Amino acid sequence: MNSVLNPKITMLTTRSSNHIAGRVVLNGREWVVEPFEIAKGASLVREKTS
């Protein structure tokens, strides 16, 4: 996914602290993100790759 340009979250909804959905813009096109659950203990920290 190295070719993604200017990603932007345009809407985010939640029913609980571990269940989100929303809309994102990738490469100028808006996409709907279907509701999904986030695993307990998950982190937003990205691992550095070389």
C-alpha positions in Angstrom: 0.0 0.0 0.0 3.0 2.3 -0.6 1.1 4.1 -3.4 -1.6 5.6 -1.2 -1.6 9.4 -1.5 -3.0 11.8 1.0 -5.2 9.4 3.1 -7.8 11.2 5.2 -10.5 10.1 7.6 -13.7 12.1 6.7 -16.1 10.5 9.2 -15.8 8.1 12.1 -18.5 6.5 14.2 -18.4 4.2 17.2 -20.9 2.1 19.1 -18.3 1.2 21.8 -14.6 1.7 22.5 -13.7 -1.3 20.4 -16.2 -1.1 17.5 -15.7 1.6 14.8 -16.9 2.4 11.3 -16.6 5.4 9.0 -15.4 6.9 5.7 -11.9 7.5 4.4 -10.5 9.2 1.3 -7.6 7.4 -0.4 -6.1 8.7 -3.6 -9.0 11.2 -4.1 -11.8 8.5 -3.8 -14.0 8.2 -0.7 -14.5 4.7 0.7 -17.0 3.4 3.4 -15.3 1.4 6.2 -17.7 -1.2 7.3 -18.1 -1.7 11.1 -15.4 -3.8 12.6 -14.2 -4.7 16.1 -10.7 -3.8 17.4 -8.9 -6.6 19.2 -8.4 -6.1 22.9 -4.8 -4.8 23.4 -4.4 -3.7 19.8 -2.1 -0.7 19.2 -2.0 2.0 16.5 1.8 2.0 16.7 3.3 0.9 13.3 6.4 -1.2 13.3 9.3 0.3 11.5 10.3 -1.6 8.4 13.4 -1.2 6.3 
